[in-house]
Amino acid sequence: MRKIIVLIFAVAVLTVTACKSVPNPERNPEISAEIPELFNPIANKLVIPIKVNHPAPIKDWTIQIQSNRQGGQGGERQVRERPEGEQGQRPEGGGQRRRGAFYEQTSKGKLPAKWEWNGKSTRETGEMVQSATDYRFILTANDAFGNTGTYEGIISVDVLVMRDGDDLRIIVPSIVFPPNSANLNAVSEDEQRSNRRVLRLIANALTRYNDYAITVEGHSNPITPPGTPERTAEEKADEALSQQRAQAVVSFLVDNNDINQGRLTSIGMSCTKPVAEYDDEDENWKNRRVEFLLRK
């Protein structure tokens, strides 16, 4: 035990001595990272090479990963907008729930030359990243003098084809529609470019499964509590719009990506199958999605 205490003391003395021998650079660490173009956690781990240019040792660092659509960012829309006070507003004092980052890691000492990630959240759910969705990668590093450097980038997730019993399923929450509309061309130019890119990735995935028939499901985000007359009315009201949006995706895939029309059917699921609680403002964007059921 005495030898262990002496060893720990010696390491601490050497660390302090090293810090004293390096003057305060009075500038922030310069950080760079190489993020791959696409990340598919089903196939491989994400590997990000990291470089730090700084004369002083790094004391600690943090990596945060957040969805670009968390908290309603990234052009997310409600399926229907209701005037304030109209039926269907969230109940007063409803306690909208918020969560922290999708993933967060804090460590002491120098940054790794390569950082690896399996695509799972550090939340209790341990959920996987969403298909065809962008995530913000934020790396912050501090030296012993309080100088802080930050690197931010985008992790773009590939289309994820998941097994669903005997079938396959693709779940995509990143296709953007305007409010109360199924017109993919009635969004901003940036959103149109994003939609084209996402739909191209989907088409590439569907092409790999040419012997499968595809049902395209439109899902909307509820804004009323479950088990209430308001939710029942909302489900009925959303059915037509969600079907129109599913059909708009079908038409785009046929017209722009050469997917055989005969393989595709569309259906509107309304808000009958939410994957997140309606009042969870950081997560309910996942309810507003398009799903692709592949069946032989």
N, C-alpha and C positions, 0 to 999 in steps of 0.2 A: 504493500500500500504506500509506504514511504517513497519507493522508487517512482510510483505512478504520479504522486503529488509533485515530486521534484521535476519529473518530465513535463508535466502540465505547466508548471511555473516557468521552466526554461523556454517552452514554446511561446508563452505569453510575453516573456521578456524579449525574445527575438522579434516577435511581431511588432511590439511597441518600438523597438530599436529601428526596425525597417521603416516604419512610418515616419519616425523622426529624421531618418536619413534622406527622405524624399520631401522636398519643399512643396508647399501648396502650389499647384500649377495655375490656380485661379482661372480655370476654364473647365468646361464640362467635358466628360468623356465623349469621344466620337464613336458611335456604334453603327455598324452595318450588318445586314442579314440578307441571305439569299432564300427567298420563299419560292418553292416550286409553283409552276403555273396552275396545276390542278392537284387536289388532294383527294385520294380515295381511301378512307380508313379500312374498307373491306379488303383492299388489296395489300396495302403497305402502311407502315407508320410514316408520319410526316417527319422529315429530317431537314432542319434549317441550320446551315453553317452560319456562325456568328463571328464577327471580328470587332475588336475594341482597340482604338488608338488613344492611349492615355498614359502619361508618365507615372501617375500614382496608382497604387493597387486599388482594385475594386473591392469595396467593403461588403456590399450586398446588392442584390438585384431582384426584380420582380417581373414576371411575365403574366399579362392579362390577355384573355381572348374573349371578345364580346361580339355578339351578332350585330351585323350592320342594321338589322331591322328591330333590334331590341328597343322597347319603349316607343314603338311607332315610328322609328327612323326608316330611312330608305324608301320613302314614298308609299308606305303602307296606307291602305284606305279602309274605312269602315264600309261594309257592304251597302248600308243605307244610312244616310244622315237624317237625324230627326231634330226638329227645332227644340230648343231648351224647354223643358217642362212637359213635352209631349210624351205620351205613353211609350215605354221602352227605354227611357233613360235609366242609368244605373241608380239604384236607390240611394237616397241621401245617407251619408255615413256608412256606405257600403264597404269601406276599408279596402281600396284597391291595393293589391299585393305587389310588392316589388322584390326582386332578387338581385344578388350581386352579379359579378362577372360569370360568364359561362364556365371559364377555366381561370384559375389563378395559382401561381407558384411563386414563393418567395424563398430565397436561399442566401446564405452567407458565402463570402469569398468570391473568387473570380468567376466570370462567366464561362460556361462550357464552350469548346470550339464547335460542337454540334449539339443542337437541342432536338430531342425526339418527343413526339406526341402521338397517342393512339386515337385521337379524335373524340375522347370522352370527356364529359364535364367533371369538374371537381365538386359539383353539388351532390347532395345525398342521392339523387336519382341516378347519377352516373350515366346520363343520357348521351347518345351519340350526336354528332353534328347533323344538321339538316341537309338534305340532298340539294345540290345546285344552289347553295346559299353562300354568301360572302361573310367572313368573320374578320374583325379587326384584331390584329396582332400588335400588342403594345409592350415593348421591352424597356424597362427603366433600370438604370444602374447608378449607384452612388459610390463615391470614393470616401476615404476617411475624413476628408475636409468639408464634406457637405456639397461637393459639386455633383450635379445630376445630369446624366445624359439619357435621351429617350429616342427610341426608334419605333416608328409605326409603319405597318404594312397591311396587306390584305391577303388572307388565306381564302382561296376560292375552292369550294368543295365540288367535286364531280357529281354527276348523277349516280345515285346509289340504288342498285337493284337488289331488293331484299326478298328473301323467301317468305311466302305467306301460305303455309300448308303446301298444297300441290301446285300453287300458282306463284307468280312473282308480282311484286308491287313496287312502284316508284312513287314517292311522296315528295311533292315540290311546292313549297310555300313562297317561292320567290318570283312567280309570275305576277306582274302588277296590272291591275285594271283601274280605270277611273271610277269615281263614286257612281253607283246606280247605273252602270254601263258594262257591256261586254265588248266594247270596242278597243282592241289592243292598240289602235293607232291614235287614240284620244288621250294619251299620256305624254309626258315630256319626252324630248329627244333622248335624254340619258336613259329614261325608263324603257323607251322603245329599243334602244341598243341592248340594254340588259335583257329584255324579253327575248330578242332575237338570239342572243348568245345562249340563254338558258334553253330555249326551244331547239336550238341546233344541237346542244348536248343531249337533250332528250331524244331527238331524232337519231343521233348516232347510237344511243343505247337501244332504241327500239329496233334498229336495223340489225343489231346482233342477235335478235330473237325473231327472225322472220317467220317462223312457224307458229307464232303465238298470235291469237286474237287479242285486241286491246279495248278495254272499256275505260273511257276517260271520265272521271268523276269530278264535278265541281263542288267544293265545300266552302261555306261562308262562316263568318265569325259572329256568334251570337252576342247581343248586347243586353240581354235580359236574363234574369235568374232562371235556372232550370226548374221544371215542375210547376210552372205558373201558366195561367192563361196567356200572359204576354209572350212567353216563349213559344207556346203552341201557335199563336198568331204569327210570330216572327218566322217560325219554320215554314209555315204555309206561304208567307209573303216572299221568302227568299228562294223558294223552289225554282221558279221560272228563271230568275236571274242567274242562279248557279248553273242551271242547265245551259243557258245561253253562253255562259263563259266557258263551260266545258266544250261546247260546240265550236266556239271561236278558236280554241286551242286545236281541235281536230282540223278545222279549215286551214289554219296556219300551217300545220304539219303536212297536210296534203298539198297545199298550194306552193309552199316554199321549201319543203324538205323532202319531197318525193316519197312520202309514206303512203302506201296503198290505202285508198279510201275504204276498200272492202274489209280491212282489218280493224277499222275503228268504229266505235259507237260512243255516244255521249249520254250522260245522265246527270241530273241535278240532285245533289244530296242535301241541299239547303244547309242548315246549321244543326242537323240531327246527330252528327258524330264529331263533336269537338274533341281535340286532343289536349287542350289546356283549359283551365277555368276561365269563364267569361270575364271575370274581374281581375285577372292577373295581367296587369298592363305591360309587363315585360315579356310575357309568354303567349298571350292570346293571338298574336300575329300568326302563329302556327296553324290556327284554325282556318284561316283564309288561304286555302291551298287547292292544288289540282293533284289528283291521284291517278295513276295509270295501273290498272289491273291487267296483267298479262296471263292469259289462260290458253292452254292447248285444246 
